[in-house]
Amino acid sequence: MKKALIVGGGIGGLSAGVALRMAGLEVDLVELNQEYNVYGVGIIQPSNALRALDTLGLADECIRQGSPYHHFNMGLADGTPIGISGTPGLGHLPAHNGISRRVLHEVIFEGAQKAGVNLRMGLTVTAFDETDEGVSVTFTDGSTNTYDLVVGADGINSRVRQLLFGDVYKPRYTGQSVWRYAFDRIAELDNALMYFGRKTKVGLVPMTHDRMYMFCVTAEGDDFFIPEEQLVPRLKAHLSEYPAPVIANLIDQITDPKLVICRPLETILVPKPWHKGRVLLIGDAVHGTIPQLGQGASLAIEDAVVLGELLGKHDDLETVFAQFMARRFDRCKLVVDVSAQIGEWEQLDWQGKLPEGVNIGRTMGQTLGAMAAPI
């Protein structure tokens, strides 16, 4: 096993680049975008994500440029406390780290460059052809190259997945959307917080010592492509049901529609196997999850670490793929399924139809606790 191609330069793809270089492979990575334009505001790194990044030598820099915290303080819309939630800390690592998506991407991108990954921008794949020598790959510029392994890490709308399996597997819209906006950090935000309203939930997450971001999960129905001029007033309307001062005092600071990020929440779980021939899919391409557990990027980084570890031990791809699926499928399925279930429960709760006996907080806590298990 000498030469690998990674398709997709997001968090999972770049992490895979570092992991495969650590395993001794020559690595090309292609990214469709000509320049990186990182979508989003901030991201939560639970302890299992930090553990995986630590294996790649990147956790300390993420923590240095982010904001570690212990847990989420949970509350009602008026701020009444109802408990705490979060992942347990692992070893020397904090339980969580809040960080700007742009900064996280820069940390992993620089890690991939230092590791010797050959990064090629403005390029993706159009075809695969299995040969006795490996996988012959045709790129969008018409060039070709042959690889021992191809890793598809090109996101929830994966082109590699389509090339392998056609249109059999497509992401499913869950009925919810998430809004995000960044603010100067308030003094009282020592941990993250999450408040539950009648028809939404909202949270604040520290990103640095002086910056934080807000997320607001809503049920937009099929009306999730929102014109720019409606972004600010609609987000403010969603937040108006929160009399808690920590939220209410931020509403007037939401002024720039270009800084309002709103996206529909989609999910996908491709059944086993996630590979065909010498091509393997990882990350959102096969287990795209909604953010109810804050585990989407974490799982992609874990995929990268496990794949790199296995490639460092085995030359036989059949063995690598079999062990990869044995270690990754059930764990990823748990997160995808529970996240989707929580999203469904939230929407039922907002309609006053939550089944008796359902405890969303307990389900979150149990699943996040399971993420501390070794990968």
Secondary structure, DSSP 8 states (H G I E B T S, - for coil): --EEEEE--SHHHHHHHHHHHHTT-EEEEEESSSS----SSEEEEEHHHHHHHHHTT-HHHHHHHSEEE--EEEEETT--EEEEE----BTTB-SEEEEEHHHHHHHHHHHHHHHT-EEEES--EEEEEEETTEEEEEETTS-EEEESEEEE---TT-HHHHHHHTTS---EEEEEEEEEEEEE--TT-SSEEEEE-SS-EEEEEE-SSSEEEEEEEE--TT-----HHHHHHHHHHHHTT---HHHHTTGGG---GGG-EEEEEEE----S--EETTEEE-THHHH---GGGS-HHHHHHHHHHHHHHHHHH-S-HHHHHHHHHHHHHHHHHHHHHHHHHHHHHHHHHHTT---TT--HHHHHHHHHHHTTS--
